Each structure stands twice: as C-alpha cells, then as structure tokens.
Amino acid sequence: MAKAYLETNYQKLNLGQQVAVWEDGLRTSGKEGEFEWWYYDAKMTDGTAITITFFTTDPTAGTAGFNPSMQVNLTNPDGTQVSDRLFFDAENCYFSPRHCHIRMGINQFMGDLDQYRIYVRTSKLTAKITLKSRTQPWRPATGFQKYGNDGYFAWLPAVPEGTTEADITLNGQEKHYRGTGYHDHNWGNVSLISILHHWYWGRAKIGPYTAINSYITSTKKYGYHHFPIFMLAKGKQLVCDNPANLQFSQLDPHYSHKTRKHYHQRLVYEYQGADGHYRITYHEREDISSFSLLGDQQHQPSLLKVRIFRLTGMDPTYDRFSGEAVLEKIEDGKVVEKYQGPATWELMYFKRDRNV
C-alpha cells in the first residue's frame, strides 16, 4: 500500500522553521498535474461572509499548463448568496514567485504575510479589500503532505487571522464592511481526487484565541490515512500545534440531500499535551453552501452524470457550514477558560460517501 505522511525534512525543501515571504508566491510551473490557489475568507461584523479564490488551474483536472480562474462568493446575513467565477487567458495573468502578487486581468491579490490588498470585479459585484494580520504566518511542519514517492499537497496559512475591511458594490450600492479575515495558499502536483477522500477544515476567532482545525482523510490507495491538524494561537503567540496530541470526534450525524453525503453537525478537536489541554467544538447551525463540483453553485449536474462518476468512485462535492465554535481550556479536569464565537467550516468530499 502506498504511503502518505507529513514531510518534516525542512532542508530537503529549502525551508526554515519560520515562514518566508517567497513561500506565498508562485510555487508551481504548470507541469502536468500541478495546481495552485490563493484563498481569502472573512466574517464581517454584520454576519456577511465572503470568500475569494485565485486559481492557476482546476485542482481536480490533472492537466498541464495554466488555466487561471477566480471564484468569489458572498453570503448575506439573511442567507442569500451572490457567486461568480471568471476564467482568464494565461497571457493576461501574472504570478510572482517572490511574494504574493497575482493578477488576472484587472483583478489582483497581493501581500507580504503582514498586509494584503485584494481587488475583484465581476458582472455581479466589485470588492476592494484589505487584510492586516494579527497572528504569525504558520504551517504544519513543512506544510507538505507526501503521497507515495513524488506526489504532494502543500498548505500555508499565511494569515491565520487578521482584521479586514471591504468596500463592496452590489446592485449599484456600495457598502463598507469590517470583520475578521483569513488567507491561505495551497498547491500540489497530483489531482486531489486521486489522493484525498475528504476533509473537514475550519478556522475561527474565539475570544483572544485563533484556531485552525482540519482533519484530512486520504483515498483507499493510501490506506485512508488521516492528517490531523490543530493550530491554536493567542494573539501573535503560538500556543500549540503538535498533531500527535490531537483527538478528533464527529458527532450528531446528518445527511445533505443536495450533495447526497453524510456529515456531522458537531466536530470536536481535543488537544492534550505538555503545552496544555484544549477542546474546540464546532456546532453547526446552517449549511450555507452545498453543491456538486461536477456542476456549480447555481446549476446542479444531471443525476446521470453523477451516477456515471460514482461508478468510478468519484463524486466531488462541497458543503460549507455556519455556526459557532466553543473553546475550552481544561486544567485538572476543570474548565478554566471558555469562549465562543461565530465560525464557518467546510467539508470537501472527493469520493463516494463512506458514511465516515
């Protein structure tokens, strides 16, 4: 059986313990199977949620060359959504290898691990965004999950949490927003469908703490190997991040009729090590986005198309949840600190439902 593991050899990858600015720049060259994206999300004080992603290419395609696109999603406090995706010719795009500077037409995503500026304009909305980090950039070890001899999937949370402001024009009306924001950067050299079965991922600002929590499950080829991820910071100070000390629990099973997948309405990340005992619980209140990746958020694919893909074991779907995250610090069996705050998290499911 092929192995899946977290790469811990920094020298092999020319990395230091501290994240460098160039790591948030272009890391791929367009070889067959490679993909890359830069992601931003924000939870505004009025309850509005926004996500923006710049892609070099489709991460599930496995083809050569760049086929750039940009995805923007805005969810209003009442649950109504505005979504758009634009595709660009590669010659009209720019990707810097020295730092985060991505341009697609007039759309830009740029920054230096401390401050970022994002500008997007589609037929549906215009957004001017700033993000100022309140934490240190972080990655789980080297950030590289290795699959077999040569395959990898890499992840860099460049801004685990920061203050964000946005001027968004929608239907001819401009509105100013403030809130908490996040930015990460992902890349790899093998189609995600071939290596990953599903993942839960979430991040939250809970009282004085910032949390990033994820539980990734590989495909059968790699033994359904689990990659647990737990990062907890207090201000700019990292509190704990050793995955060996993490226990993950999924409670309250539920079923999404849109994606035809089982999921859990309560996720518990329990960390217990020399650096402390912490428990973070995500409680789902609403499934705010649920769709098959064989179609898009506005158009679900035909049942025939889904059935054909399921016969091959592939059924890529996406659920995004809204609710609250509760953080508890425990000493001698007693809760000595407790905070809660609004949170969003996701379930990316690449394969058929294993009811796990």
Secondary structure, DSSP 8 states (H G I E B T S, - for coil): ---EEE---TGGGT--SS--GGGGS------TT-EEEEEEEEEETTS-EEEEEEESS-TTT--SS---EEEEEEE-TTS-EEEEEEE--GGGEEE-SSSEEEEETTEEEEE-SSEEEEEEE-SSEEEEEEEEESS----STTSEEEETTTEEEEEEEEEEEEEEEEEEEETTEEEEEEEEEEEEEEEESS-HHHHEEEEEEEEEEETTEEEEEEEEEE-GGGTT-EEEEEEEEETTEEEE--GGGEEEEEEEEEEETTTTEEEEEEEEEEEEETTEEEEEEEEEEEEEEEEETTS-SS----HHHHHHHHHTTEEEEEEEEEEEEEEEEEETTEEEEEEEEEEEEEEEEEE-----
